[in-house]
Amino acid sequence: MTEIDYNDYVEVIKDWPEPGQAVCDISRILEHPTVFHEAVVALAKPFLDVQPNKVVGIEQRGLALGSAIAYYLGCGIVPARSIAYLPENYSRPVEFMPSSRYADRRLALVADSIDPGDRVAIVDDWLMQGTSVLAVEKIIEKLGAQIVGVACVINNLSETRRKLLGRPEVHSLIENLETAAFTPRD
């Protein structure tokens, strides 16, 4: 494996989605083949021992990264997508999750994509509050499946927020990214 400083491939976008806030964009990791490959391998390897059979990728970058991790592990991929609306004749059952990040849309997961007894890894790009992962976790448990871990590029969860997730291990490429653009909140 190549030694990569993933910090070099993260862009902090200040004053978005509104003034005084910031987000981290991992698009550059996804754009560079070697960096992307190494990120996928680094995030997938901890799951080899716990043997998930499904990966839930949280839209958008978590879905892109989660798809590659699922492929590496030989798992199915289940998208947790932001959906503005569903057509009236949509036939699959959908679970909607609350999340302030998706204020104009609802984060949704097709319920019959997760079977009771599934072993599920959750993948997202950046954990600051962990609200999306927590919402996905609750739905997965409601459907009778087990969370075997969480993977992300950047883990900025405070210890208080980390405890809300409970037992699953959180695997990341970058821990506690520090920047003047934002401060982790409890």
ROROTI-512836 format. One line per field, with one value per residue (C-alpha): residue number from 1; residue in one letter; x, y, z negated. Coordinates in steps of 0.5 Angstrom, whole numbers, plus 500, padded with zeros to 3 digits. Each point is the difference from the previous one (the first is absolute). Layout:
N
num (NUM,...)
residu (A,...)
u (X,...)
v (Y,...)
w (Z,...)
//
This chain:
186
num (1,2,3,4,5,6,7,8,9,10,11,12,13,14,15,16,17,18,19,20,21,22,23,24,25,26,27,28,29,30,31,32,33,34,35,36,37,38,39,40,41,42,43,44,45,46,47,48,49,50,51,52,53,54,55,56,57,58,59,60,61,62,63,64,65,66,67,68,69,70,71,72,73,74,75,76,77,78,79,80,81,82,83,84,85,86,87,88,89,90,91,92,93,94,95,96,97,98,99,100,101,102,103,104,105,106,107,108,109,110,111,112,113,114,115,116,117,118,119,120,121,122,123,124,125,126,127,128,129,130,131,132,133,134,135,136,137,138,139,140,141,142,143,144,145,146,147,148,149,150,151,152,153,154,155,156,157,158,159,160,161,162,163,164,165,166,167,168,169,170,171,172,173,174,175,176,177,178,179,180,181,182,183,184,185,186)
residu (M,T,E,I,D,Y,N,D,Y,V,E,V,I,K,D,W,P,E,P,G,Q,A,V,C,D,I,S,R,I,L,E,H,P,T,V,F,H,E,A,V,V,A,L,A,K,P,F,L,D,V,Q,P,N,K,V,V,G,I,E,Q,R,G,L,A,L,G,S,A,I,A,Y,Y,L,G,C,G,I,V,P,A,R,S,I,A,Y,L,P,E,N,Y,S,R,P,V,E,F,M,P,S,S,R,Y,A,D,R,R,L,A,L,V,A,D,S,I,D,P,G,D,R,V,A,I,V,D,D,W,L,M,Q,G,T,S,V,L,A,V,E,K,I,I,E,K,L,G,A,Q,I,V,G,V,A,C,V,I,N,N,L,S,E,T,R,R,K,L,L,G,R,P,E,V,H,S,L,I,E,N,L,E,T,A,A,F,T,P,R,D)
u (500,502,501,495,498,492,500,503,494,495,497,497,494,499,493,496,495,499,505,503,500,505,500,505,501,503,499,508,501,494,503,508,500,506,497,493,503,504,494,495,505,502,492,498,506,497,494,503,500,492,498,494,496,497,503,495,503,497,499,504,508,498,496,506,505,495,499,508,501,494,503,507,496,495,494,494,499,494,499,498,498,497,493,496,494,498,495,493,501,507,499,506,499,504,502,501,506,500,506,501,505,495,495,498,499,499,505,497,502,496,498,500,508,501,498,500,506,505,506,501,506,498,504,500,505,500,498,499,493,499,492,500,504,496,493,502,503,493,496,505,499,492,501,503,507,507,505,507,503,500,506,501,505,500,498,499,495,501,500,493,497,504,497,493,502,501,504,502,508,501,506,502,506,500,499,498,501,502,498,498,494,496,501,497,493,498)
v (500,507,505,505,507,500,507,502,498,503,507,504,504,506,504,494,498,507,505,498,493,495,493,496,497,494,500,500,494,497,503,497,493,498,504,497,493,501,503,494,495,504,501,493,496,500,497,494,497,502,497,505,498,507,507,506,506,507,504,503,499,494,497,500,498,495,497,499,497,495,498,499,496,496,503,503,507,504,507,505,505,507,500,506,496,493,499,498,493,498,493,499,502,506,502,507,503,507,504,507,500,498,505,501,492,494,495,493,493,494,496,493,501,499,493,497,498,504,502,507,505,508,504,508,505,504,500,506,499,493,501,497,494,499,501,494,496,501,498,494,497,501,496,494,501,501,506,497,507,507,502,507,505,505,498,507,497,502,495,502,499,493,497,502,495,494,494,500,502,506,499,507,502,507,501,507,504,507,506,507,500,495,498,493,500,496)
w (500,501,495,501,496,501,497,507,504,495,502,494,503,496,499,503,499,497,497,494,502,504,503,502,507,502,507,502,496,505,506,499,502,496,494,501,500,494,496,502,498,493,498,503,496,493,502,503,493,498,507,502,506,501,500,500,503,498,506,503,499,495,505,505,495,497,507,501,493,501,507,496,495,504,497,503,499,498,501,495,505,499,504,501,502,502,506,497,503,497,498,495,492,498,494,499,495,497,501,500,505,505,499,507,501,495,499,502,500,504,494,504,502,493,497,493,498,505,497,503,500,501,504,500,502,494,493,496,497,502,501,507,497,494,504,505,494,497,506,501,493,501,506,496,502,496,501,501,500,503,505,502,503,495,493,496,495,493,494,498,508,500,494,504,505,495,501,508,501,504,505,503,505,496,493,497,506,497,504,498,504,495,493,498,496,495)
//
